[in-house]
């Protein structure tokens, strides 16, 4: 991979890390809910987490698994993670550059694939780090979320897959549809065991934080499981063929 790309990617990640929103507002509840979903499918052995950011997911994973290795591209966030989770192995590395001899029972990609330059290449690479019966759990935003569909109708977005201001702030490169999300796993040679969704999101984060109680947020997170194709977030559980 080109040296210029790798350097620019590291600089980009540090800039995003300086004002990360993943632990703020409803994002916090969403990540907590995602952690509970993981427990349905994989709760044992050794785990690799990509892009832990502030470590909201990591806090749960260190309780679920025998050992946890985290790969974080931002030095700023990595140093914070080392202080928060002394029992975890924190590696400061781009996903494209990371290498290991360990075979993992679980590889967690929470909101990773929408960030990277080549998501299929990432899935192919990390497939090689899976144990024979290991599973990948990946989640990402859904272009068909009802709040994005409403934004198109109101003229705020030209189409559902257009990057909005929040996407740009987070450093997203794409917004997946359910079809394109599944397509990348198939193209990477992975077997999809389960596709699901969560977080039926009718409004923007700021509107929800203003008008919703915690109980309402929890209810709408659960409602999204009933309507995965229009939920705000979707996930895939996959394994090697």
PAMI-108252 format. One record per residue: residue in three letters; x, y, z of N, C-alpha, C in turn. Coordinates in steps of 0.001 Angstrom, whole numbers, padded with zeros to 6 digits, always signed. Example, Ala and Ser with C-alpha at 12.3 -4.5 7.8 and 13.67 -1.06 7.14 Angstrom:
<atoms>
ALA+013190-005690+007800+012300-004500+007800+013200-003300+007800
SER+012850-002250+007080+013670-001060+007140+012900+000030+007870
</atoms>
This chain:
<atoms>
UNK+000842-001193+000000+000000+000000+000000+000879+001246+000000
UNK+000460+002273-000720+001280+003454-000890+001569+004146+000441
UNK+002829+004570+000581+003262+005215+001820+002504+006515+002064
UNK+002225+007258+000998+001504+008526+001141+000099+008293+001688
UNK-000565+007234+001185-001910+006919+001666-001891+006594+003152
UNK-000940+005773+003574-000863+005375+004976-000609+006571+005883
UNK+000274+007457+005460+000562+008656+006255-000681+009540+006359
UNK-001346+009758+005225-002545+010601+005216-003670+009978+006034
UNK-003747+008653+006006-004785+007967+006770-004555+008140+008269
UNK-003332+008043+008716-003017+008247+010133-003343+009677+010560
UNK-003026+010632+009725-003335+012032+010022-004838+012256+010084
UNK-005565+011606+009178-007021+011737+009149-007649+011176+010421
UNK-007152+010033+010868-007700+009409+012072-007427+010236+013319
UNK-006250+010831+013399-005946+011678+014562-006860+012898+014605
UNK-007155+013453+013450-008048+014623+013391-009448+014245+013853
UNK-009930+013083+013425-011252+012614+013852-011268+012356+015359
UNK-010186+011765+015867-010105+011415+017289-010138+012633+018197
UNK-009669+013760+017702-009634+014980+018510-011033+015449+018909
UNK-012050+015065+018122-013428+015432+018451-014348+014252+018139
UNK-014101+013142+018810-014881+011928+018588-016242+012048+019267
UNK-017289+011611+018557-018653+011697+019088-019212+010345+019516
UNK-018418+009284+019429-018986+007961+019631-019467+007708+021052
UNK-018924+008413+022023-019364+008193+023403-020430+009199+023832
UNK-020876+010035+022894-021797+011119+023247-023242+010770+022900
UNK-024160+011232+023750-025583+011155+023453-026083+009760+023170
UNK-026940+009650+022143-027563+008361+021833-026554+007361+021277
UNK-025423+007828+020776-024401+006892+020301-023966+005936+021405
UNK-023898+006451+022623-023510+005627+023773-024482+004466+023963
UNK-025777+004745+023896-026791+003703+024070-026735+002688+022932
UNK-026480+003182+021734-026401+002299+020575-025255+001298+020703
UNK-024094+001765+021151-022950+000866+021299-023194-000152+022414
UNK-023798+000290+023511-024144-000629+024594-025080-001730+024093
UNK-026053-001351+023299-027003-002321+022767-026294-003296+021830
UNK-025384-002788+021021-024620-003624+020098-023805-004669+020864
UNK-023250-004270+021996-022480-005201+022809-023346-006358+023293
UNK-024593-006073+023626-025503-007132+024054-025836-008072+022905
UNK-025907-007525+021686-026163-008372+020523-025036-009378+020321
UNK-023801-008920+020517-022647-009800+020329-022750-011019+021229
UNK-023234-010835+022461-023343-011932+023425-024254-013060+022933
UNK-025150-012748+022013-026042-013783+021488-025294-014792+020616
UNK-024197-014331+020039-023519-015138+019032-022141-015635+019466
UNK-021391-014821+020201-020027-015176+020592-019694-014562+021956
UNK-019352-015420+022899-019031-014907+024246-017881-015658+024890
UNK-017044-016284+024102-015962-017062+024713-014678-016898+023925
UNK-013577-017288+024538-012308-017338+023827-011612-015996+023726
UNK-010871-015828+022637-010073-014618+022440-010730-013736+021387
UNK-010663-012431+021631-011400-011470+020812-010468-010400+020262
UNK-010720-009997+019021-010031-008874+018388-011062-007812+018076
UNK-010852-006607+018596-011757-005493+018314-011034-004467+017457
UNK-011643-004098+016343-011091-003068+015476-011797-001743+015736
UNK-011025-000684+015882-011586+000647+016046-012391+000855+017307
UNK-011809+000614+018480-012565+000742+019729-012904+002177+020126
UNK-012212+003161+019549-012444+004581+019881-012309+004802+021390
UNK-013380+005275+022052-013284+005554+023487-013418+004312+024367
UNK-013743+003173+023766-013764+001931+024530-015085+001554+025163
UNK-016194+002107+024675-017499+001746+025233-017782+000262+025011
UNK-017485-000219+023802-017636-001645+023523-016588-002463+024265
UNK-015364-001973+024282-014257-002686+024930-014583-003009+026382
UNK-015230-002083+027057-015590-002270+028468-016426-003530+028668
UNK-017277-003855+027678-018082-005074+027756-017298-006303+027292
UNK-016499-006129+026249-015778-007264+025685-014787-007865+026681
UNK-014156-007032+027497-013179-007568+028462-013860-008432+029519
UNK-015160-008266+029689-015919-009135+030595-016376-010409+029898
UNK-016620-010331+028589-017150-011485+027853-016069-012512+027527
UNK-014867-012042+027184-013867-012913+026585-012661-013137+027485
UNK-011940-014223+027210-010739-014560+027971-009673-013491+027812
UNK-009500-013022+026589-008549-011943+026319-009068-011094+025170
UNK-008676-009822+025176-009119-008882+024143-007910-008116+023604
UNK-007783-008096+022290-006798-007268+021606-007542-006193+020828
UNK-007126-004949+020985-007767-003835+020283-006780-003209+019301
UNK-007240-002963+018091-006440-002273+017083-007070-000915+016847
UNK-006349+000133+017213-006847+001509+017099-005839+002345+016308
UNK-006323+003013+015281-005438+003787+014421-004971+005098+015004
UNK-005695+005615+015973-005347+006902+016586-004458+006702+017806
UNK-003324+007355+017821-002432+007295+018976-003096+007918+020197
UNK-003822+009009+019994-004526+009693+021084-005498+008754+021786
UNK-006316+008058+021005-007290+007143+021593-006612+005904+022174
UNK-005541+005435+021533-004826+004254+022028-004263+004479+023420
UNK-003668+005635+023648-003092+005935+024958-004168+005968+026036
UNK-005335+006497+025689-006448+006511+026637-006940+005095+026928
UNK-007017+004263+025901-007481+002884+026071-006547+002077+026963
UNK-005245+002312+026834-004268+001587+027661-004478+001876+029146
UNK-004850+003106+029462-005105+003473+030854-006418+002871+031356
UNK-007422+002838+030491-008741+002333+030892-008774+000817+031026
UNK-008027+000126+030158-008134-001337+030083-006754-001983+030170
UNK-006180-002029+031363-004823-002573+031518-004719-004055+031191
UNK-005832-004787+031226-005779-006222+030921-005881-006504+029420
UNK-006258-005502+028643-006370-005686+027195-005049-005344+026510
UNK-004841-005910+025336-003684-005568+024514-004107-004504+023518
UNK-003523-003327+023607-003875-002209+022733-002769-002020+021706
UNK-003118-002130+020443-002148-001984+019355-002502-000736+018552
UNK-001557+000186+018438-001773+001374+017623-001320+001066+016204
UNK-002290+000925+015316-001974+000511+013950-003166+000794+013045
UNK-002893+001088+011788-003950+001072+010791-004394-000373+010594
UNK-005650-000575+010274-006138-001927+010038-005376-002580+008886
UNK-005005-001766+007915-004293-002280+006740-002891-002786+007077
UNK-002291-002284+008157-000917-002634+008505-000813-003690+009609
UNK-001876-003915+010341-001836-004842+011475-001569-006270+011010
UNK-000791-007005+011809-000548-008416+011532-000402-009158+012858
UNK-000723-010440+012855-000634-011246+014070-000635-012721+013710
UNK-000101-013539+014605-000156-014994+014454-001318-015596+015232
UNK-002011-014770+016005-003118-015243+016839-004335-015547+015965
UNK-005056-016602+016299-006336-016915+015674-007442-016599+016681
UNK-008373-015772+016279-009369-015233+017204-010711-015953+017067
UNK-011357-016138+018216-012704-016705+018229-013742-015675+017804
UNK-013443-014414+018052-014351-013330+017684-013551-012146+017157
UNK-014009-011595+016040-013447-010342+015526-014598-009358+015406
UNK-014505-008240+016119-015585-007262+016205-015222-006020+015418
UNK-016056-005703+014436-015881-004491+013631-017103-003607+013850
UNK-017085-002832+014900-018189-001945+015192-018005-000617+014480
UNK-018784-000383+013426-018667+000855+012650-017244+001058+012131
UNK-016780+000081+011388-015446+000101+010796-015507+000179+009273
UNK-016336-000659+008667-016295-000825+007215-016706+000424+006444
UNK-017506+001278+007060-017871+002528+006374-016730+003540+006381
UNK-015699+003282+007206-014561+004205+007330-013411+003884+006381
UNK-013205+002606+006087-011966+002194+005439-012012+002408+003928
UNK-010822+002462+003329-010716+002696+001893-011230+001511+001091
UNK-010917+000294+001522-011301-000912+000783-011862-001939+001756
UNK-013169-001911+001998-013761-002806+003004-013631-004284+002656
UNK-013712-004637+001382-013577-006042+001008-012169-006549+001330
UNK-011160-005721+001047-009775-006105+001373-009599-006297+002876
UNK-010234-005447+003675-010159-005577+005138-010797-006886+005577
UNK-011972-007200+005038-012644-008454+005412-011822-009669+004999
UNK-011232-009634+003819-010380-010745+003375-009168-010908+004286
UNK-008566-009791+004661-007378-009831+005522-007710-010425+006890
UNK-008786-009932+007503-009095-010359+008869-009762-011728+008921
UNK-010289-012196+007815-010778-013569+007730-009649-014551+008056
UNK-008430-014186+007676-007272-015045+007927-006897-015123+009404
UNK-007406-014187+010223-007110-014186+011654-008177-014913+012473
UNK-009174-015478+011803-010230-016201+012505-009790-017620+012831
UNK-010185-018082+014021-010075-019501+014328-011029-020262+013411
UNK-010852-021574+013317-011666-022364+012396-013161-022184+012641
UNK-013557-022080+013897-014969-021879+014219-015243-020453+014695
UNK-014319-019538+014397-014479-018147+014819-015503-017397+013986
UNK-015947-016268+014526-016977-015474+013855-016590-013996+013828
UNK-016972-013350+012750-016852-011900+012632-018209-011283+012932
UNK-018217-010267+013787-019424-009474+014036-019131-008064+013548
UNK-019910-007596+012574-019698-006254+012020-021015-005486+012000
UNK-020943-004213+012361-022122-003352+012354-021800-002059+011626
UNK-022833-001438+011071-022642-000163+010369-023980+000563+010254
UNK-023950+001866+009951-025201+002596+009700-025888+002084+008435
UNK-027202+002253+008403-028029+001771+007298-028572+002955+006493
UNK-028271+002988+005203-028754+004074+004346-030278+004134+004296
UNK-030935+002984+004540-032398+002943+004439-033099+003242+005762
UNK-032354+003681+006741-032979+004091+007997-034094+005096+007709
UNK-035174+005000+008456-036318+005871+008155-035974+007352+008334
UNK-035020+007683+009209-034677+009092+009355-033939+009603+008114
UNK-033179+008730+007436-032513+009119+006198-033523+009192+005052
UNK-034474+008272+005028-035517+008338+004003-036324+009634+004133
UNK-036627+010015+005369-037355+011267+005590-036526+012462+005141
UNK-035206+012409+005371-034326+013509+004952-034330+013684+003439
UNK-034431+012577+002702-034520+012669+001230-035827+013334+000826
UNK-036915+012911+001445-038226+013488+001133-038245+014991+001416
UNK-037579+015398+002500-037537+016820+002869-036513+017612+002063
UNK-035724+016935+001245-034724+017630+000442-033429+017902+001165
UNK-033245+017291+002337-032008+017496+003093-030873+016634+002549
UNK-031215+015510+001934-030254+014639+001262-030743+014413-000163
UNK-029820+014295-001105-030199+014006-002484-030633+012555-002643
UNK-029990+011671-001884-030363+010267-001888-029948+009655-000554
UNK-030410+008452-000284-030190+007827+001023-028721+007554+001308
UNK-027914+007365+000261-026511+007002+000443-025579+008215+000478
UNK-026139+009413+000351-025308+010614+000419-024766+010798+001838
UNK-023508+011167+001949-022921+011432+003260-023525+012702+003842
UNK-024039+012617+005080-024537+013819+005747-023437+014423+006620
UNK-023762+015488+007330-022737+016187+008120-022128+015287+009190
UNK-022955+014438+009808-022454+013532+010836-021520+012494+010231
UNK-021898+011952+009071-021025+011000+008372-019653+011619+008104
UNK-019656+012844+007625-018407+013526+007292-017569+013758+008545
UNK-018223+014161+009637-017500+014379+010894-016818+013095+011368
UNK-017523+011965+011239-016974+010677+011686-015921+010125+010728
UNK-015814+010708+009546-014851+010199+008579-015363+009030+007761
UNK-016694+008940+007607-017257+007861+006794-016934+008073+005325
UNK-016710+006982+004637-016460+007032+003191-017664+006548+002383
UNK-018606+005887+003055-019777+005340+002366-020891+005116+003388
UNK-022112+005017+002885-023241+004587+003704-023819+003345+003038
UNK-023781+002236+003726-024215+000961+003177-025737+000845+003125
UNK-026220+000175+002091-027569-000370+002089-027476-001812+002596
UNK-028594-002436+002953-028521-003851+003355-027889-004724+002265
UNK-028205-004412+000990-027677-005225-000112-026174-005044-000275
UNK-025690-003803-000232-024255-003571-000434-023436-004075+000759
UNK-024016-004027+001950-023353-004549+003150-023135-006057+003008
UNK-024202-006768+002650-024087-008220+002480-023160-008561+001309
UNK-023214-007760+000260-022398-008007-000931-020907-008031-000604
UNK-020446-007103+000255-019021-007043+000576-018560-008289+001325
UNK-019417-008851+002163-019061-010086+002870-018986-011267+001904
UNK-019934-011322+000997-019934-012399+000005-018702-012288-000895
UNK-018389-011057-001323-017228-010836-002187-015927-011196-001473
UNK-015904-011040-000152-014714-011365+000639-014595-012860+000924
UNK-015567-013643+000473-015503-015088+000668-015933-015554+002044
UNK-016767-014758+002701-017274-015120+004024-018695-015660+003924
UNK-019041-016526+004850-020387-017075+004915-021202-016279+005931
UNK-022270-015653+005489-023119-014873+006385-024049-015818+007143
UNK-023919-015809+008464-024778-016645+009299-026037-015903+009720
UNK-025909-014593+009894-027068-013829+010372-026945-012384+009921
UNK-028056-011836+009463-028162-010405+009172-029280-009840+010022
UNK-029020-008743+010722-030045-008142+011568-029900-006637+011646
UNK-030832-006026+012350-030799-004578+012540-031257-004211+013939
UNK-031036-002973+014297-031491-002449+015582-031574-000928+015473
UNK-032306-000289+016371-032383+001167+016464-033279+001749+015361
UNK-034603+001622+015560-035568+002247+014668-035574+003734+014992
UNK-034985+004511+014106-034626+005896+014421-035441+006870+013566
UNK-036469+007508+014138-037312+008386+013336-036774+009804+013159
UNK-035844+010200+014025-035372+011590+014043-033850+011632+014100
UNK-033287+012814+014021-031846+012982+014151-031415+012751+015598
UNK-030121+012537+015810-029610+012344+017168-029965+013506+018079
UNK-029760+014730+017595-030007+015907+018439-031481+016016+018822
UNK-032384+015680+017908-033813+015728+018212-034189+014642+019215
UNK-033633+013455+019038-033916+012354+019968-033392+012693+021362
UNK-032189+013241+021434-031615+013597+022733-032427+014680+023438
UNK-033125+015500+022654-033941+016575+023233-035299+016077+023715
UNK-035895+015121+022985-037287+014767+023238-037497+013358+023820
UNK-036519+012467+023694-036706+011087+024124-036168+010874+025534
UNK-036886+010086+026303-036370+009613+027585-035471+008401+027342
UNK-034751+007982+028373-033901+006800+028242-034736+005566+027915
UNK-035917+005476+028506-036801+004339+028243-037253+004324+026780
UNK-037511+005491+026222-037914+005570+024813-036764+005155+023892
UNK-035566+005584+024223-034401+005203+023415-034238+003688+023422
UNK-034339+003086+024594-034190+001638+024700-035279+000922+023897
UNK-036509+001439+023941-037611+000815+023207-037367+000869+021705
UNK-036894+002007+021201-036677+002140+019765-035445+001364+019301
UNK-034473+001156+020184-033362+000263+019854-033884-001153+019611
UNK-034769-001606+020474-035336-002949+020348-036254-003039+019135
UNK-037066-002017+018889-037973-002023+017740-037229-002230+016426
UNK-036016-001709+016345-035239-001864+015120-034954-003303+014768
UNK-034957-004194+015777-034727-005617+015496-035880-006220+014691
UNK-037059-005639+014791-038216-006149+014065-038209-005706+012598
UNK-037479-004625+012314-037479-004053+010969-036045-003780+010507
UNK-035244-004825+010323-033817-004632+010047-033513-003844+008785
UNK-034350-003966+007765-034061-003272+006499-034215-001759+006592
UNK-034964-001273+007606-035133+000177+007757-034634+000668+009125
UNK-033931-000201+009845-033333+000221+011119-032161+001154+010848
UNK-031801+001949+011824-030702+002902+011653-029360+002207+011549
UNK-029244+001039+012197-027990+000304+012160-028281-001165+011868
UNK-027327-001808+011203-027490-003213+010849-026205-003957+011167
UNK-026328-005275+011257-025136-006057+011597-025156-007390+010890
UNK-023965-007945+010761-023783-009254+010140-022894-010097+011044
UNK-023247-011353+011192-022401-012353+011826-021956-013302+010731
UNK-020656-013464+010558-020140-014263+009452-018977-015128+009924
UNK-018675-016145+009103-017562-017032+009404-016887-017450+008106
UNK-015756-018116+008230-015092-018646+007047-015945-019765+006434
UNK-015888-019897+005117-016641-020972+004456-015947-022312+004690
</atoms>
